[in-house]
Amino acid sequence: MMQPLFIRTTLLVSALAGSIGLSAQSDCTDYHKFNCERSPDTRFSLNGQSKSASVQVGVPTELNIIVYKGQDYRISLAHDARILGDNLSIRLVEKVREPKAVEETVTEKQAVLDAEGNPTGQEKDLVRSEKKTVYEDVRKVLWDNGEHDMASEIEFSATSSKRLIVEVMAPGATEGKNKKDVDIGCVGILIEHMATPNIGF
Amino acid sequence: MTRPHFVILASLAVGLTACGGGGGEEQPAGQGQELVIGGDDAAAMASSLYQMPTPNELFAIVRDMAGEGQKRMMNPASNVDRYASLPARALNFGVYATDLVYASYFNLNVEVVRYYLAVKKLGEKVGVQGAFNDNDFVRLEANLTRGNNDSLEAISNEAYYKAYSKLQQEDMGPTLALVLAGGWVESMHLVMHQIISFDPASPLTSRVAEQKVSLEHLLDLMEQYKEDPNVRPWHERLAAIRDIFDHLETKRVPHDGKSSSGRMVLGDDVQVNLTAEQYDQLYKAVEQLREEIVRPEDQASVKPNA
């Protein structure tokens, strides 16, 4: 990953060009770069899977990422509260590919024989069942901010590599002087990582 | 948004909301819960976005366990002009971009410049010319002269990331899918060639086995483009490699307590085991696919890097 000092320099330059940056945010592309605060722990590096997206009120949006074993991650979100509301519903969900036994009906053609066992030229359907293993994705909810005071930031260690989904849904802004008459706003998801450090002696 | 079929176009929305929030306590994995926030009704209209880790994440992890880099394992930079079709160019753009990052992480400094130029050249042909500029190249040369390896890594990653972002922003989904496919195969090829003899207990072997999840993720990403005639054959080939991974023994054990850093551990500990036969099968499948990808389209054979 990019080195922290280099990233910070890049972000500083970006911040200095803030007024120019505002227009770039109109399509949400760099929203996380401008609105999510980096971790004060400088060991965290910016992860290339960070992403911003436009989110519609009431419509779930998923960011699918990979986390690697032996890494610590920090995921933080920012959003336009004037459109999307004060708190986003956020969940981290693991996608697991699991085997599943299924039974399939298989239809085959079989030649019809006459009394002497000779083919009549006709065919009949022979139906049988066949057992096979198929694989499908199962989702397992690992973290839900509804159980954590609607937190918009989480730090965790990955002890194995996983496919993760960051699920986001916006409730919409309540009536107020700052409320906008649109229902699509930007959400930024900033991902940072570092090799899991050891603490203690 | 950059992919209109995924995400509804946004109106201008500029606000500033700090990323605050509390930490998390360890949560038990929940099963049988709603598939998507908002329930099944909401699931039907959910928007999905995919991001792939950049190759440096894997190389940074395996660098300490992998020994020296082997430049002869990289696709010869001299082949760069020998890919004429869009799929071959996109796939090999992914291959060369991965080689570039590999060269920078394994201190193959001279190769960094060579592969930067190869990536830039092929990038122009796949439509991401804006991702590379002369200033970056000057920075690259200056850092090479000073032997500043950290900066070489940073510049290489930046080049990869810019190209990746450009493909997303320009709605070049099928091309991006092929670039990522080429990159995944090349990463596997390079990491597997760091394994001199198979040892099921080796950390490097277990890293190879764990690429099961990155392949599943890649295939998910490619799924939306699999009807594209350029993408379909490569999706099928990668799905065949996933079939090999499907047969690996996988053990899931709930994690007890926090990690060595004191942070919560997310989800179960998962161990994916590879036998020697399965490793061999995987190795052959990856090498065969990689050979098809990097084979120059004029069919003439070129010796690997000396």
Chai-1 contact restraints between the chains, C-beta under 6 A:
chainA,res_idxA,chainB,res_idxB,connection_type,confidence,min_distance_angstrom,max_distance_angstrom,comment,restraint_id
A,M1,B,N56,contact,1.0,0.0,6.0,A-B,restraint_1
A,M2,B,A154,contact,1.0,0.0,6.0,A-B,restraint_2
A,M2,B,N157,contact,1.0,0.0,6.0,A-B,restraint_3
A,Q3,B,D150,contact,1.0,0.0,6.0,A-B,restraint_4
A,Q3,B,A154,contact,1.0,0.0,6.0,A-B,restraint_5
A,F6,B,A154,contact,1.0,0.0,6.0,A-B,restraint_6
A,L22,B,V14,contact,1.0,0.0,6.0,A-B,restraint_7
A,Q25,B,V14,contact,1.0,0.0,6.0,A-B,restraint_8
A,S26,B,L12,contact,1.0,0.0,6.0,A-B,restraint_9
A,C28,B,A10,contact,1.0,0.0,6.0,A-B,restraint_10
A,N35,B,L16,contact,1.0,0.0,6.0,A-B,restraint_11
A,C36,B,C19,contact,1.0,0.0,6.0,A-B,restraint_12
A,E37,B,C19,contact,1.0,0.0,6.0,A-B,restraint_13
A,G48,B,T54,contact,1.0,0.0,6.0,A-B,restraint_14
A,G48,B,Y161,contact,1.0,0.0,6.0,A-B,restraint_15
A,Q49,B,Q51,contact,1.0,0.0,6.0,A-B,restraint_16
A,K51,B,Q51,contact,1.0,0.0,6.0,A-B,restraint_17
A,A53,B,M1,contact,1.0,0.0,6.0,A-B,restraint_18
A,A53,B,V7,contact,1.0,0.0,6.0,A-B,restraint_19
A,A53,B,L49,contact,1.0,0.0,6.0,A-B,restraint_20
A,S54,B,M1,contact,1.0,0.0,6.0,A-B,restraint_21
A,S54,B,V7,contact,1.0,0.0,6.0,A-B,restraint_22
A,S54,B,A10,contact,1.0,0.0,6.0,A-B,restraint_23
A,Q56,B,I8,contact,1.0,0.0,6.0,A-B,restraint_24
A,V59,B,M45,contact,1.0,0.0,6.0,A-B,restraint_25
A,P60,B,V36,contact,1.0,0.0,6.0,A-B,restraint_26
A,P60,B,I37,contact,1.0,0.0,6.0,A-B,restraint_27
A,P60,B,G38,contact,1.0,0.0,6.0,A-B,restraint_28
A,P60,B,A42,contact,1.0,0.0,6.0,A-B,restraint_29
A,P60,B,A46,contact,1.0,0.0,6.0,A-B,restraint_30
A,T61,B,S47,contact,1.0,0.0,6.0,A-B,restraint_31
A,E62,B,A46,contact,1.0,0.0,6.0,A-B,restraint_32
A,E62,B,S48,contact,1.0,0.0,6.0,A-B,restraint_33
A,L63,B,L49,contact,1.0,0.0,6.0,A-B,restraint_34
A,N64,B,Y50,contact,1.0,0.0,6.0,A-B,restraint_35
A,I65,B,Q51,contact,1.0,0.0,6.0,A-B,restraint_36
A,I66,B,P53,contact,1.0,0.0,6.0,A-B,restraint_37
A,I66,B,S214,contact,1.0,0.0,6.0,A-B,restraint_38
A,I66,B,H217,contact,1.0,0.0,6.0,A-B,restraint_39
A,D72,B,S261,contact,1.0,0.0,6.0,A-B,restraint_40
A,D72,B,R263,contact,1.0,0.0,6.0,A-B,restraint_41
A,S76,B,C19,contact,1.0,0.0,6.0,A-B,restraint_42
A,L77,B,C19,contact,1.0,0.0,6.0,A-B,restraint_43
A,A78,B,T17,contact,1.0,0.0,6.0,A-B,restraint_44
A,A78,B,C19,contact,1.0,0.0,6.0,A-B,restraint_45
A,H79,B,T17,contact,1.0,0.0,6.0,A-B,restraint_46
A,D80,B,A13,contact,1.0,0.0,6.0,A-B,restraint_47
A,D80,B,G15,contact,1.0,0.0,6.0,A-B,restraint_48
A,A81,B,T17,contact,1.0,0.0,6.0,A-B,restraint_49
A,R82,B,G15,contact,1.0,0.0,6.0,A-B,restraint_50
A,I83,B,A13,contact,1.0,0.0,6.0,A-B,restraint_51
A,S89,B,I37,contact,1.0,0.0,6.0,A-B,restraint_52
A,R91,B,I37,contact,1.0,0.0,6.0,A-B,restraint_53
A,E94,B,G267,contact,1.0,0.0,6.0,A-B,restraint_54
A,R97,B,E216,contact,1.0,0.0,6.0,A-B,restraint_55
A,Y135,B,D246,contact,1.0,0.0,6.0,A-B,restraint_56
A,R139,B,L35,contact,1.0,0.0,6.0,A-B,restraint_57
A,K140,B,A29,contact,1.0,0.0,6.0,A-B,restraint_58
A,K140,B,Q31,contact,1.0,0.0,6.0,A-B,restraint_59
A,V141,B,G30,contact,1.0,0.0,6.0,A-B,restraint_60
A,V141,B,Q33,contact,1.0,0.0,6.0,A-B,restraint_61
A,L142,B,A29,contact,1.0,0.0,6.0,A-B,restraint_62
A,L142,B,L266,contact,1.0,0.0,6.0,A-B,restraint_63
A,L142,B,G267,contact,1.0,0.0,6.0,A-B,restraint_64
A,W143,B,G24,contact,1.0,0.0,6.0,A-B,restraint_65
A,W143,B,Q27,contact,1.0,0.0,6.0,A-B,restraint_66
A,H148,B,G22,contact,1.0,0.0,6.0,A-B,restraint_67
A,H148,B,G24,contact,1.0,0.0,6.0,A-B,restraint_68
A,D149,B,G22,contact,1.0,0.0,6.0,A-B,restraint_69
A,A151,B,G21,contact,1.0,0.0,6.0,A-B,restraint_70
A,A151,B,G22,contact,1.0,0.0,6.0,A-B,restraint_71
A,S152,B,C19,contact,1.0,0.0,6.0,A-B,restraint_72
A,S152,B,G21,contact,1.0,0.0,6.0,A-B,restraint_73
A,E153,B,C19,contact,1.0,0.0,6.0,A-B,restraint_74
A,E153,B,G21,contact,1.0,0.0,6.0,A-B,restraint_75
A,I154,B,G24,contact,1.0,0.0,6.0,A-B,restraint_76
A,E155,B,R263,contact,1.0,0.0,6.0,A-B,restraint_77
A,F156,B,R263,contact,1.0,0.0,6.0,A-B,restraint_78
A,F156,B,M264,contact,1.0,0.0,6.0,A-B,restraint_79
A,F156,B,L266,contact,1.0,0.0,6.0,A-B,restraint_80
A,S157,B,S259,contact,1.0,0.0,6.0,A-B,restraint_81
A,S157,B,S261,contact,1.0,0.0,6.0,A-B,restraint_82
A,S157,B,R263,contact,1.0,0.0,6.0,A-B,restraint_83
A,S157,B,V265,contact,1.0,0.0,6.0,A-B,restraint_84
A,T159,B,H255,contact,1.0,0.0,6.0,A-B,restraint_85
A,T159,B,V265,contact,1.0,0.0,6.0,A-B,restraint_86
A,T159,B,D269,contact,1.0,0.0,6.0,A-B,restraint_87
A,S160,B,D269,contact,1.0,0.0,6.0,A-B,restraint_88
A,S160,B,V270,contact,1.0,0.0,6.0,A-B,restraint_89
A,S161,B,E210,contact,1.0,0.0,6.0,A-B,restraint_90
A,S161,B,V213,contact,1.0,0.0,6.0,A-B,restraint_91
A,R163,B,V213,contact,1.0,0.0,6.0,A-B,restraint_92
A,R163,B,H217,contact,1.0,0.0,6.0,A-B,restraint_93
A,E167,B,I37,contact,1.0,0.0,6.0,A-B,restraint_94
A,M169,B,I37,contact,1.0,0.0,6.0,A-B,restraint_95
A,M169,B,G38,contact,1.0,0.0,6.0,A-B,restraint_96
A,V182,B,S11,contact,1.0,0.0,6.0,A-B,restraint_97
A,I184,B,A10,contact,1.0,0.0,6.0,A-B,restraint_98
A,I184,B,S11,contact,1.0,0.0,6.0,A-B,restraint_99
A,G185,B,A13,contact,1.0,0.0,6.0,A-B,restraint_100
A,C186,B,A13,contact,1.0,0.0,6.0,A-B,restraint_101
A,T196,B,S259,contact,1.0,0.0,6.0,A-B,restraint_102
A,T196,B,S260,contact,1.0,0.0,6.0,A-B,restraint_103
A,T196,B,S261,contact,1.0,0.0,6.0,A-B,restraint_104
A,P197,B,S261,contact,1.0,0.0,6.0,A-B,restraint_105
A,N198,B,S260,contact,1.0,0.0,6.0,A-B,restraint_106
A,I199,B,S261,contact,1.0,0.0,6.0,A-B,restraint_107
A,I199,B,G262,contact,1.0,0.0,6.0,A-B,restraint_108
